[in-house]
Amino acid sequence: MKEVYLTQEGLEELKHRLDEQIVYLRTEVAKKLQHARELGDLSENAEYDAAKQEESQVAQEIKDLEERIKNAVIIEKSGTHKVSIGNTVTVEYLGEVDLDEDPVMQVQIVGETEADYAKGKISNESPLGKALIGKKSGEIAKVIALHGEEEYKVISIK
């Protein structure tokens, strides 16, 4: 598995999710399996089959989380002279926007695992993330979008 870029907060969140999944697997799924076994013949027991499938899915998620944690590379905040992973960047969209839209937005560049556009976190692998990496305040980042090229001006870097 390739390196997984995470902030310290992102790593802690993954560890918390792992702990929750392990506890869930050991308690809830185990209870469901026990209940299904008590119903009798396992060969034609839909509840047992569903519980086994859920057990398998949770076990796979645990494995995936453990792999991400094992391959985690903590993003160290670098300076603010140019955009890098971990920085929070204020950009201005230079294209046309609706009257009710703000062309200025703030995004944090994070690894793929932590990306959540609704929270203002974009992946370093996303088109905008890739375009912003290495830019300085005042520079223009060009992004190839489905409907053509978009331009974003870097306003500030934190």
N, C-alpha and C positions, 0 to 999 in steps of 0.2 A: 504494500500500500504506500502511496506517496505521502509526503509530509502534509500535515494538516495545520494550517496557520490559524491560531486562536489568540484572542486576548486572554489575560489571566481570568477575567470574569467568564469568558466563554468556556475555558477549561473547567472552571468550578461548576458551571452549569451542566456540562457533560458528565462530570463525576456525580453530581446530584441525580441526574437522570439515570445513570447506571445504578446507583444505590436504590433508587425507586423501583427500577425494573427487577433487580435481584430480589428485593423484598416482595414485590408483586408476584414474581415467579414462584417463590418459596411459599407464599401464603395463599393468595387468591387462586392461582392456577392449580396448586396442589389440592385445595379444597374442592375445586370443580372436578378434578380427576378422581378424587376419593368418592365424591357423591355419585359420579357416573359409574364407578366400579360397583358401588352398592346397589345399582339398579339391575345388576345381573349380567347376562350374556353380553360380553364385550364385542362379539363378532357382528352384532346388529344393533349396536348402541350408538345412536347419533350424538348424544351428549358426550360420550366418551371420545368419539372421533373429533368433535368440535374442540373439546378440551385439549386433546393431543395436538391439534393443529395450532391452537393458541399457545400452547407450551413451546412448540417449535418456533413460532413467530417471535415470541418474547426472548427465547434463547438466541435467535439470530440477531435481534436488536442488541442484546447484551454483548454478543460477540463483536458486532459493528462498533458499539460504543467503546469497548475495550481496545479495539484496533485504533480508533481515532485518538483515544487518550494516549496510547503507546506511541503513536507517531506525531503527537502534538509538538508544534514548534511555537513557543510563546512569542507573540509579537511584542517587541520592545519598542516603545515610542521613540521615534527618531526625532531629529530636529524639525523645525518648521520652515526650513529654507526650500524644501521641495517635497512633494507628496510621496508618501510611502505607506505601506500597510500599517494600520494603526492610527493614522492621522484622521482627524475630522476636518473636512474640507467644505468651505462655503463656495458654491459655484452659481453663476448666472447663466441661464439658458439664453442663447443669443438668437434663437428662432422666434417665430410668431407664437404668441400665447393668447388665450382668451382673456377678456377683460377681468374676469374673476379669478384668474390664476396668477400666482406669484412666480416670476421667472427665476427667483433666487431660492436655492435650497441648500440644505446642509446634509452631508452624508459622511459616514465613517467608513473607511476602507478596512474590511475585515477579510478573513479567510472564508472559503465557500461554506464551511460548516456553520458559521455564525450569521451568514447573510440573511437579512430580513428587511426587505424594502420598506415595509410598513413602520419599522422602527428606525428607519434612516441608515441602515447598515447594508452596504453593497459589497459584493465579492470583488476581490482583486482580480478574479477571472472574468467578471462581467465586462461587457463592452465599455461602459463608462469607467469602471474601475481600472481597466487596462489603459484607457486613454488618459486618465488622471495621473497614474503613477509616473513619477519623475518630473512633473510639471511644477513650475514656480508660480508664486502670486503674480497675477497679471497675464499669464500665458493662456493660450486657447487650447483646449482639448477637443479633438475632432473624433466623433463617434459615428461609425457606419451603422445606420438603423435600417429597418425594413423599407421605410419610405424615403431614404436618402441619407445624406450626411447631416449630422447635427453638431453644433458647436457650443461649448461651455467655457466660460471664462472663469478662471480660478480667482476668487475674491480674497480668500484668506485660508491659511493652513494652521491647524492647531494640533 
